[in-house]
Amino acid sequence: EIMPVEMSATDEEDFDTTTLLVTFNPGESKKELSIKTEMDGVNEGPETFRIELVVDLPNVNGTNICTEVDSLLVNISDIDNVLVKFEFEEYNVREGNDLAVRLLLFGKIERAIFIDIVAMELNMTGAYTATGGDDFIQGAVNVTFLPESRANITSTEAIIYIEDDDILEGTELFQLFIRSTEELDERLVDLLDPKKAFANIMDDDTLEVCFENAAYIIDEDNGTLEIRVCTNRSDFTANISLNIEAVSVSAQADLDFPSKTYTATLSPGSRCSEPINVEVNVDAVLEEDETFELKIMVPSETDYLGVLACPTAAKVTIVNDDCVEVSFGIDKFEALEKDGEAMISVKMDGASELEVNLSIKPSEFSSVDAEGLMIYIYCV
């Protein structure tokens, strides 16, 4: 009798426990037999069971039957693969927070699987490359898949620690990849794409940008106004480009000032931008002083998450320096006493958007050869 006996392999799940009967007929010295092993679809590693040899009749017709080996071990080699991959190809984390990275394992396991997640700097240079030690904890974090259940998909999580600083540096990038802690080929573990992922560290430091002055005055004939944009700090690591838009208040776009967008660039180490020339249109029209506003527009890209524009716009007043000339046009008017009235005329030279009110005031006047009135024009 050949009896399979459970060891690390589990009877009925891994092998057939049926006792086999072997009969040697006269003249036979060797017998071959087969013990069925089961396909279970579970990654469990090599398993062992024992075969025991039992002789029913140790003495047959006075002949002793001896067994040199009464048992032997059978190793079952596992052929069930599992796959391991990152849950996502890209992760976002706020500076100073912990980054939770999850790995997925596809397949059933009956033993622990050990994997390393390695956080490393990118093999490149640039302002947006995170630095190990300064921006994140560089190195390997071990994760373990435990055979708690025979689920088809198992997940486990690792924590990558992200450093916090007080430097405005924009979004920075580092890489993650999966590394085995043992010979995974022997353990039938395949690393599946994505086996590399990227992590974006979102800067939580802020930089406030405002105009150098809250209000500006420009004479219309000057044509341009110099302004600058300034910040509350200069320790940022890359150029910051901001749009400045001119917005109508009482002044009209295109008529009193060009409808255009200006660009201000802040450089690392400097608190203010280079001067920007804001234009106004020159005309020859008498009009009231007019105003428009300048507003800072921060781009929506993630690199500008920490850049905050002042909520208050800068007010620009265009001071009118145009004039009109008013006169009688001639030095003397003639009138007959009998007509009872003197007809006079007033002339204005120049364009005006305003109502021009004048006061005409006569006063007594006499000369050697005539009598008359002196007439004066007053601006009201």
C-alpha positions in Angstrom: 0.0 0.0 0.0 1.2 3.5 -0.9 -0.3 6.1 1.4 0.2 9.9 0.7 0.4 11.9 3.9 -0.1 15.6 4.5 2.9 17.8 5.4 3.1 21.4 4.2 0.9 20.4 1.3 -2.7 20.1 2.2 -4.4 16.9 1.5 -7.3 17.0 -1.0 -6.4 20.7 -1.9 -2.9 19.9 -3.2 -2.7 16.1 -3.8 -4.9 13.0 -4.0 -5.0 11.2 -0.6 -6.2 7.9 -2.0 -4.2 4.9 -0.8 -2.7 3.0 -3.8 -2.4 -0.7 -3.8 0.7 -2.2 -5.5 0.9 -5.9 -6.3 4.1 -7.5 -7.5 3.4 -10.6 -9.5 6.0 -13.3 -9.9 8.9 -12.1 -12.0 8.1 -8.4 -11.4 10.7 -6.1 -9.7 9.5 -2.6 -10.4 6.1 -0.8 -10.4 5.3 2.7 -11.5 2.3 4.5 -10.2 0.9 8.1 -10.3 -0.3 10.3 -7.5 -2.4 13.2 -8.7 -1.5 16.8 -7.6 -4.1 19.5 -7.8 -4.1 22.8 -9.7 -5.3 25.4 -7.2 -4.3 28.8 -8.8 -2.7 29.9 -5.6 0.8 31.3 -5.3 2.1 29.3 -2.3 5.7 28.2 -3.1 7.0 24.7 -3.0 4.9 22.3 -0.8 5.7 18.8 0.5 3.8 15.7 1.3 5.1 12.3 2.4 4.5 8.8 0.9 4.5 5.9 3.3 5.0 2.3 2.3 2.9 -0.1 4.2 3.3 -3.9 3.8 0.0 -5.7 4.6 1.6 -9.1 5.0 5.3 -8.9 6.1 5.5 -12.7 5.9 4.1 -14.5 2.9 4.4 -18.3 2.9 7.3 -18.1 5.2 9.1 -15.4 3.1 9.9 -12.2 4.9 9.2 -8.9 3.0 11.6 -6.1 4.1 11.4 -2.4 3.2 14.6 -0.5 2.8 12.8 2.9 2.7 9.4 3.0 4.4 8.7 6.7 3.4 9.8 9.4 1.1 9.1 13.1 0.5 7.4 14.6 -2.6 8.0 18.3 -3.4 5.2 20.0 -5.4 6.7 23.0 -7.4 4.3 25.9 -7.6 3.5 27.3 -11.1 1.0 30.0 -10.1 2.2 33.5 -10.9 1.0 36.7 -9.4 1.4 40.3 -10.7 2.3 43.4 -8.8 1.9 47.0 -10.0 1.4 50.6 -8.8 -2.3 51.6 -8.5 -1.6 54.8 -10.4 1.1 56.1 -12.6 1.1 59.6 -11.1 0.5 60.9 -7.6 0.0 64.4 -6.2 0.8 65.4 -2.6 0.8 68.7 -0.8 4.1 69.7 0.7 4.4 68.6 4.4 1.8 65.8 4.0 2.5 62.1 3.8 2.1 60.4 0.4 0.2 57.2 0.5 1.2 54.9 -2.3 -0.8 51.7 -3.0 0.4 48.6 -4.7 -1.9 46.0 -6.2 -1.3 42.3 -6.4 -3.3 40.2 -8.9 -3.6 36.5 -8.0 -4.2 34.4 -4.9 -1.4 33.9 -2.4 -0.8 31.6 0.6 2.5 33.1 1.6 3.8 36.6 2.3 5.2 38.6 -0.7 7.8 41.3 0.0 8.2 44.3 -2.3 10.2 47.6 -2.0 8.9 50.9 -3.2 11.9 53.1 -3.8 11.7 56.9 -3.9 14.4 58.6 -5.9 15.4 61.9 -7.5 14.8 62.2 -11.2 18.0 61.8 -13.3 17.7 65.3 -14.6 18.4 68.9 -13.5 15.9 71.7 -13.3 14.0 74.0 -11.0 11.1 71.5 -10.9 13.1 68.5 -9.8 12.6 67.5 -6.1 15.7 66.9 -4.0 16.0 63.8 -1.8 16.4 64.7 1.8 15.3 68.3 1.3 11.9 67.7 -0.3 11.2 64.0 0.4 12.7 61.1 2.3 14.7 59.2 -0.3 15.2 55.4 -0.1 13.2 52.2 0.0 10.0 51.5 1.9 9.1 47.8 2.3 5.5 46.6 1.8 4.2 43.2 2.5 1.3 41.3 0.9 -0.1 38.9 3.5 -2.1 35.8 2.7 -5.1 37.0 4.8 -7.6 35.9 2.2 -7.5 34.2 -1.1 -8.7 37.3 -2.9 -8.0 37.7 -6.6 -6.7 41.3 -6.0 -4.9 42.3 -2.9 -3.6 45.8 -2.1 -1.2 47.2 0.4 0.0 50.7 1.1 3.3 52.4 1.9 3.9 56.0 3.2 6.5 58.2 1.6 7.3 61.1 3.8 7.3 64.6 2.2 9.3 67.4 3.8 7.9 70.9 4.5 9.9 74.1 3.9 9.3 77.8 3.6 10.6 78.2 0.1 8.4 79.1 -2.9 9.6 76.6 -5.5 6.5 75.5 -7.4 5.5 71.9 -8.1 8.5 69.5 -7.8 8.7 66.0 -9.2 10.4 62.8 -8.1 10.0 59.1 -9.2 8.9 55.9 -7.5 9.7 52.4 -8.7 9.0 48.8 -7.5 12.0 46.7 -6.5 12.0 43.1 -5.3 13.5 42.2 -2.0 14.2 38.6 -3.1 14.3 36.5 -6.3 10.8 37.1 -7.5 11.3 34.8 -10.4 11.7 31.9 -8.0 8.6 33.1 -6.2 6.6 33.5 -9.4 6.0 37.2 -8.9 6.0 39.4 -12.0 6.3 43.2 -11.8 3.7 44.7 -14.1 3.5 48.1 -15.7 3.3 50.6 -14.3 6.3 49.5 -12.2 7.4 53.2 -12.2 5.4 56.1 -11.0 5.9 59.9 -10.6 5.0 62.0 -7.6 4.3 65.8 -7.7 5.0 67.8 -4.6 2.5 70.7 -4.6 4.1 73.7 -2.9 2.1 75.2 0.0 4.2 78.3 0.5 2.7 81.6 -0.7 4.1 84.6 -2.5 2.0 87.8 -2.7 2.4 90.0 -5.7 1.1 93.6 -5.8 1.7 96.8 -7.7 4.5 99.0 -6.3 1.9 101.7 -5.9 -1.9 101.5 -5.3 -2.6 104.5 -7.6 -0.8 106.2 -10.5 -1.3 109.6 -12.2 -0.2 110.3 -15.8 -0.5 113.4 -18.0 -2.2 112.4 -21.2 0.5 113.9 -23.4 3.2 111.7 -21.7 1.9 108.6 -23.5 3.4 106.0 -21.2 3.4 105.2 -17.5 6.1 103.1 -15.8 4.9 100.6 -13.2 6.4 97.7 -11.4 5.1 94.5 -9.7 6.6 93.6 -6.4 6.5 90.7 -4.0 6.7 90.1 -0.2 9.7 87.7 -0.6 12.6 86.9 -3.0 13.5 83.3 -2.2 11.6 81.7 -5.1 13.6 79.4 -7.4 12.4 80.2 -10.9 11.1 83.1 -12.9 7.5 84.1 -12.3 5.6 85.6 -15.3 2.4 87.4 -14.6 -0.1 89.0 -16.9 -1.3 92.6 -16.3 -4.7 93.6 -17.8 -6.0 97.2 -18.2 -9.7 97.4 -17.4 -12.0 100.4 -18.2 -13.5 102.5 -15.5 -14.3 106.0 -16.9 -11.6 105.8 -19.5 -12.5 103.7 -22.6 -10.4 100.9 -23.9 -8.9 101.5 -27.3 -10.0 105.2 -27.2 -8.2 106.4 -24.1 -5.8 103.5 -23.6 -4.8 100.4 -25.6 -6.7 97.2 -25.0 -3.7 95.0 -24.4 -2.1 92.7 -21.8 1.3 93.4 -20.3 3.7 90.9 -18.9 5.7 91.3 -15.6 8.5 88.9 -14.8 9.9 88.4 -11.3 13.3 86.9 -11.1 14.7 84.9 -8.1 16.5 87.1 -5.6 14.5 90.2 -6.6 11.4 91.6 -4.9 10.3 93.8 -7.9 10.0 93.3 -11.6 11.7 95.5 -14.2 9.7 98.6 -15.2 6.7 98.0 -17.5 5.5 100.7 -19.8 1.7 101.1 -19.6 0.4 103.1 -22.6 -2.3 105.8 -22.8 -3.6 107.3 -26.0 -2.9 111.0 -26.7 -5.7 113.1 -28.2 -6.5 116.8 -28.5 -9.9 116.7 -26.9 -10.9 118.7 -23.8 -12.3 116.1 -21.4 -12.5 115.3 -17.7 -9.7 113.3 -16.0 -10.4 109.6 -16.7 -9.4 106.4 -14.9 -8.8 102.8 -15.7 -7.5 99.9 -13.5 -4.6 97.5 -13.7 -5.2 94.0 -12.5 -2.6 91.2 -11.9 -3.6 87.9 -13.5 -1.9 84.8 -12.0 -1.7 81.8 -14.5 -3.7 78.7 -13.5 -0.9 76.3 -13.9 0.1 74.2 -10.9 3.5 75.9 -10.7 1.7 79.1 -9.7 -0.4 77.6 -6.9 1.5 79.5 -4.2 1.4 82.9 -6.1 -1.4 85.2 -4.8 -2.3 88.4 -6.5 -3.4 91.4 -4.4 -7.2 91.6 -4.5 -7.0 95.4 -5.0 -6.4 96.8 -8.5 -4.1 99.7 -9.1 -6.0 102.9 -10.2 -4.5 104.9 -13.1 -5.8 108.5 -13.6 -5.2 110.1 -16.9 -5.0 113.9 -16.3 -6.4 115.9 -19.2 -3.9 118.5 -20.5 -5.9 119.6 -23.6 -7.6 123.0 -23.8 -9.9 125.1 -26.1 -9.5 128.7 -26.9 -12.5 131.1 -26.7 -12.5 134.6 -28.2 -14.7 137.3 -29.8 -12.7 136.7 -33.0 -12.5 140.5 -33.7 -11.4 143.5 -31.6 -14.5 145.6 -32.0 -18.3 145.3 -32.6 -20.3 148.1 -34.1 -23.8 149.0 -33.0 -26.3 151.8 -33.6 -27.9 153.4 -30.6 -31.3 153.4 -32.3 -31.2 149.6 -32.7 -31.4 149.1 -28.9 -29.0 146.2 -28.9 -25.5 145.2 -29.9 -25.0 141.8 -31.7 -21.7 140.1 -30.7 -20.3 136.6 -31.4 -18.0 134.2 -29.5 -15.8 131.7 -31.1 -14.2 128.5 -29.7 -11.2 126.7 -31.2 -10.6 123.1 -30.3 -12.5 119.8 -29.7 -14.3 119.3 -26.4 -16.3 116.5 -24.8 -17.4 118.8 -22.1 -20.0 121.6 -22.0 -18.1 124.9 -22.0 -20.0 127.7 -20.1 -18.9 131.3 -20.5 -20.0 134.5 -18.8 -20.2 137.6 -21.0 -19.9 140.8 -18.9 -20.2 144.3 -20.3 -18.7 147.3 -18.5 -18.7 151.0 -19.1 -16.1 152.3 -21.6 -15.6 155.7 -23.3 -12.9 157.1 -25.6 -12.3 160.5 -27.2 -14.1 159.7 -30.4 -16.7 157.2 -29.3 -18.8 155.8 -26.5 -19.3 152.2 -25.9 -19.0 149.1 -23.7 -16.0 146.9 -22.9 -17.1 143.3 -23.0 -15.3 140.5 -21.1 -15.5 136.7 -21.4 -15.3 134.7 -18.1 -15.1 131.0 -17.8 -17.8 129.6 -15.5 
